[in-house]
Amino acid sequence: MSVVSTDPLIFRQSTVEVPWPAVRWLWPVAGHLSRVGAALLLPAALLALWQLAVAQRWLPEQILPAPALVWQSLVELWQSGELQSHLQISATRVGWGLLAGTASGLLLGFGMGLSRTVHAYVFPSFDVASQFPVLGWIPILIIFAGIDEALKIAAISIAVVVPVAVNAQKGIANIPRAWFEVARVYGFTRLQIVRRVVLPAAAPSLFNGVRQAVMQAWLTLVFVELLASSEGIGYLMVWGRQLAQLDLVVVGMLVIGVVGVALDVALRSLESRLQRWRISAF
């Protein structure tokens, strides 16, 4: 007697359907979770090592505060509003420095990129001045601006000008010359060339410069606040060191790191949206 493979009495057909749409939806989620887990692995290991060092008393508590103490100080500063106040003051300084530095950097970068005359006269001097670290400008800035808000905003502006101007000039220099010739054939004005040719083509380089400028501004802010300030995140760290409360210093370091990462993520998101606009524009 022959057996047919489709005989329902012998070979029962499975009625359970594999939820392939759900599996396809879960794959990106699983990949994202794995990346997040890999990124958190090193911080978790460092936190465990920190807790072990405190428990074993490898260093005195005055030098290495416990993670629980740091968290308690962070919560207390947040609940009292003191942390938000210092952070707002620091953010205001960064904002004014970014505004002044970005405007000056774009003016320099577009001038050196679009005009051969400006490039010939300005670029050599700018190239030499850009090699100076911000620390080298501090003594001169103190003489002319004192140690108040003008010093901090001027130092942040100098730190911002260089990456913005350099990336703007490079972005314009990498635009094919034929694009400008086509724009002239169509009778574009200078403003139309900048708006419809330069800005879309140089957008990736411009955003790269802005991202570098934001990071430089944030780092410079911390330095000048550590040097001379009575308010801000840098001052909070100095105050903690003077009081021998290193938990406040660690809180300041954590806040600086978190804010820096948040700024970088926000700029990456804005850049990705701009890239979609740039692709559709072309």
ABEGO torsion letter per residue (X at the ends): XBBBAABAAABBBBABBBBAAAAAAAAAAAAAAAAAAAAAAAAAAAAAAAAAAAAAGABBAAABBBAAAAAAAAAAAAAAGAAAAAAAAAAAAAAAAAAAAAAAAAAAAAAAAABAAAAAAAAAAAAAAAABBAAAAAAAAAAAAEABAAAAAAAAAAAAAAAAAAAAAAAAAABBAAAAAAAAAAGBBAAAAAAAAAAAAAAAAAAAAAAAAAAAAAAAAAAAAAABBABEAAAAAAAAAAAGBAAAAAAAAAAAAAAAAAAAAAAAAAAAAAAAAAAAAX
